[in-house]
Amino acid sequence: MKSDEGPTSAPTADAAVRVRAVIANAGVSQREFARRVVMDPSKLSRALSGTRRFTVAELARIADEGRVGADWLLGSRPREKGTAPAVGIEGGRPLQIVRETVRLVAERGFHAVRVADIARACATSSAAIHYHFPGRAELLEAAVRWCMDEDTARRAAHLAEADDAAAELRQLIALQTPRTAQQRRQWAVWLDLWAEAARSTAVGRLHSEYYRQWRETVTDVLRRGVGQGVFRAGIDPDAAALTLTALIDGLATHVLSESGPSSATAADAMHATLTAHVTHTILAP
C-alpha cells in the first residue's frame, strides 16, 4: 500500500480506549466532553462503543482538548508527558483531500460535491478517500473543521501583532473583508453553512457553535477596549458585537455576489462601511 495511505493516517481500534482515558482525565461527562470538542454526543457514544470509527478531524479535536498527541490517540507511539496538542488535519494525503473538498464546496456547494469528484481532484480513487474518511458526512465535517482551524489560526496570528483592542478590531475587520481568493473561498463555504445551520444538520450545528465562539471573540475585544479606554465607556459589548458581526455577514454576502472589478469595489465599500461604523459607534471620541 502507498505510504500516504498507511495505517498511521487512520484511526485504530485502540482509539476508543484512549479517548475514554482522555474523557476520564478531563473529569467531565461524556456529553459535556462532546460539547467541548463540538461533536454530536451520539456519534461520540457510537465511536466509543465501536459501532463507528473516529475521523481524523475528531481525533485532532479530542487531542487538542485533552492536551495529548493525536499520534498517541491513533496508537502509533506511547504518550509523552508534555506533548504539544495536535491542531487541525494531518499532513500528506488527508490534508490534500480536505483542501480539495473545501475548494469544491466553495465552487459548487455542499450538496453538489460527491466523493468521486474529490477523488478525481486528488488524482486518486474513491476507495482511497474512504480509507481516510469513512463516509461523505465525515469528510465534509473534517473540511469544515479544517476551515475553522485555519480561520482561528490566522486570527490569532494577526491579533498577536496588535498593540491594543482598537488595533485588534481593525485586524478582525480586515480579515473578514473578502478581498483575496482565499478569503472569498472561505466566505463561500460559510454562506453554504448558514443554510446547513438553518436545517440543523451536523455541519450546520458545527457552524453555529463556531459562530458563537467567533462572536465571543469580538465581544472580548470590545470589552477589553472599554477597559483600555480606547472604546466608548457606555457601550454594551454583547450588543455591539451582535450588531458588528451581523453587519459583517450582510456586507460580505453582497461582496460575494459581485465578480470581477466590481468585487474589489464592493470589498472596498464593505471595509469603509465597517470602519465608519466602528469610528462612530465604538471608538472613544
Secondary structure, DSSP 8 states (H G I E B T S, - for coil): --GGGSGGGS--TTHHHHHHHHHHHHTS-HHHHHHHTT--HHHHHHHHHTSS---HHHHHHHHHHHTS-HHHHHTSS---TT-----S--SSHHHHHHHHHHHHHHHH-GGG--HHHHHHHTTS-HHHHHHHSSSHHHHHHHHHHHHHHHHHHHHHHHHTT-SSHHHHHHHHHHHHS--SHHHHHHHHHHHHHHHHHHTT-HHHHHHHHHHHHHHHHHHHHHHHHHHHTSB-TT--HHHHHHHHHHHHHHHHHHHHT--THHHHHHHHHHHHHHHHHHHHHTB--
